[in-house]
């Protein structure tokens, strides 16, 4: 597996998960984020023959000394294979390199696998955002201090 930085050339790929991942950002949101200049991320790719096939991604923004994880997605066939952990480690290192001292994220209350993943990476739950998602589900807010 190879992990590389995301670029504006990846917008169509990132937006392609909107149907499977309704809370993901759409193309317009992604274009705006890239224009803002504080939007970053990584794509995990698997070599299949002569081609690299994307199997997951993570995106985040950095504002002064805070970083916010925007999206983390791993394709079904690559879940539970360390891809999510590798992407989170890249997020932590990348945000730290850009001056972040605190990392924040929101996760669905029902997404227990993601919560375990974030806790294993050193994130701590600090609050609840009631009815945060479009379907009314609550979000747990997590933080990691660097």
C-alpha positions as CSV (number, residue, x, y, z in Angstrom):
1,X,0.0,0.0,0.0
2,X,1.2,3.5,-0.9
3,X,-0.1,6.7,0.8
4,X,0.3,9.9,-1.1
5,X,-0.9,13.5,-0.5
6,X,-4.2,14.5,-2.0
7,X,-4.4,17.2,-4.6
8,X,-7.1,19.2,-6.4
9,X,-6.7,16.6,-9.2
10,X,-8.4,14.1,-6.8
11,X,-11.6,16.1,-6.3
12,X,-13.7,13.8,-8.6
13,X,-12.4,10.7,-6.8
14,X,-13.1,12.2,-3.3
15,X,-16.6,13.3,-4.4
16,X,-17.4,9.9,-5.9
17,X,-18.1,8.5,-2.4
18,X,-21.0,10.9,-1.8
19,X,-23.7,8.2,-2.6
20,X,-22.1,5.7,-0.2
21,X,-21.1,8.2,2.4
22,X,-23.9,10.9,2.5
23,X,-22.0,13.1,4.9
24,X,-19.0,13.4,2.6
25,X,-18.2,16.6,0.9
26,X,-19.4,17.2,-2.6
27,X,-17.3,18.6,-5.5
28,X,-18.2,22.2,-4.8
29,X,-17.3,22.0,-1.2
30,X,-14.0,20.3,-2.1
31,X,-13.1,22.9,-4.7
32,X,-13.8,25.7,-2.2
33,X,-11.7,23.9,0.4
34,X,-8.7,23.6,-1.9
35,X,-9.0,27.3,-2.9
36,X,-9.0,28.3,0.8
37,X,-5.4,27.0,1.0
38,X,-5.7,25.2,4.4
39,X,-7.1,21.9,3.1
40,X,-5.0,18.7,3.1
41,X,-5.3,15.0,2.9
42,X,-3.9,11.7,1.9
43,X,-5.0,8.9,-0.4
44,X,-4.2,5.2,0.3
45,X,-3.6,3.2,-2.9
46,X,-3.0,-0.4,-3.7
47,X,-1.0,-1.5,-6.7
48,X,-3.1,-3.7,-8.9
49,X,-1.1,-4.8,-11.9
50,X,0.4,-1.7,-13.4
51,X,-2.2,0.7,-11.9
52,X,-2.6,2.2,-8.4
53,X,-6.2,1.8,-7.2
54,X,-7.4,4.2,-4.4
55,X,-8.7,2.2,-1.4
56,X,-9.2,5.1,1.1
57,X,-8.6,8.7,1.9
58,X,-8.5,11.2,4.8
59,X,-9.0,15.0,4.5
60,X,-8.5,17.7,7.0
61,X,-8.1,21.4,7.5
62,X,-5.6,23.4,9.6
63,X,-6.5,26.7,11.1
64,X,-3.7,28.3,13.1
65,X,-3.0,25.6,15.7
66,X,-6.1,23.5,15.4
67,X,-6.8,20.8,12.8
68,X,-10.2,19.3,11.9
69,X,-10.6,15.9,10.3
70,X,-13.2,16.3,7.6
71,X,-13.6,12.9,6.1
72,X,-12.1,9.4,6.5
73,X,-13.2,6.7,4.2
74,X,-11.9,3.2,3.5
75,X,-13.5,0.9,0.8
76,X,-15.3,-2.1,2.2
77,X,-12.8,-4.6,0.9
78,X,-9.9,-2.8,2.7
79,X,-11.5,-2.3,6.1
80,X,-9.8,-4.0,9.0
81,X,-6.5,-4.1,7.2
82,X,-4.8,-1.2,8.8
83,X,-5.7,1.4,6.1
84,X,-7.7,3.6,8.4
85,X,-4.9,3.6,11.1
86,X,-2.3,4.4,8.5
87,X,-4.4,7.3,7.2
88,X,-5.0,8.6,10.7
89,X,-1.2,8.5,11.4
90,X,-0.6,10.5,8.3
91,X,-3.2,13.0,9.4
92,X,-1.6,13.4,12.8
93,X,1.9,13.8,11.4
94,X,0.7,16.2,8.6
95,X,-1.3,18.4,10.9
96,X,1.6,18.6,13.4
97,X,4.0,19.6,10.6
98,X,1.6,22.4,9.7
99,X,1.6,23.7,13.3
100,X,-1.5,22.1,14.8
101,X,-1.4,21.5,18.5
102,X,-5.0,20.2,18.8
103,X,-6.8,17.8,16.5
104,X,-10.6,17.6,16.4
105,X,-13.1,15.3,14.8
106,X,-16.8,14.3,14.9
107,X,-18.0,10.7,14.6
108,X,-21.5,9.3,14.5
109,X,-22.7,8.0,17.8
110,X,-23.5,4.7,16.1
111,X,-20.1,4.2,14.4
112,X,-18.4,2.1,17.1
113,X,-15.6,0.8,14.8
114,X,-14.5,4.4,14.0
115,X,-14.7,5.3,17.7
116,X,-12.4,2.4,18.6
117,X,-10.0,3.4,15.8
118,X,-9.8,7.0,17.0
119,X,-9.4,6.0,20.6
120,X,-6.5,3.7,19.6
121,X,-4.9,6.7,18.0
122,X,-5.1,8.6,21.2
123,X,-8.2,10.7,20.7
124,X,-10.5,11.4,23.7
125,X,-14.2,12.0,23.6
126,X,-15.0,15.5,24.9
127,X,-18.6,16.3,24.0
128,X,-21.8,15.4,22.1
129,X,-23.3,17.4,19.3
130,X,-27.0,16.6,19.4
131,X,-28.7,16.0,16.0
132,X,-25.5,16.9,14.2
133,X,-26.0,14.8,11.1
134,X,-28.6,15.4,8.4
135,X,-30.5,12.3,9.6
136,X,-30.7,13.6,13.1
137,X,-28.0,11.3,14.6
138,X,-25.8,12.7,17.3
139,X,-22.0,13.2,16.8
140,X,-19.3,12.6,19.4
141,X,-16.5,15.2,19.4
142,X,-13.0,13.9,19.9
143,X,-9.7,15.7,20.5
144,X,-6.1,14.8,20.5
145,X,-3.5,17.2,21.9
146,X,-0.1,17.1,20.4
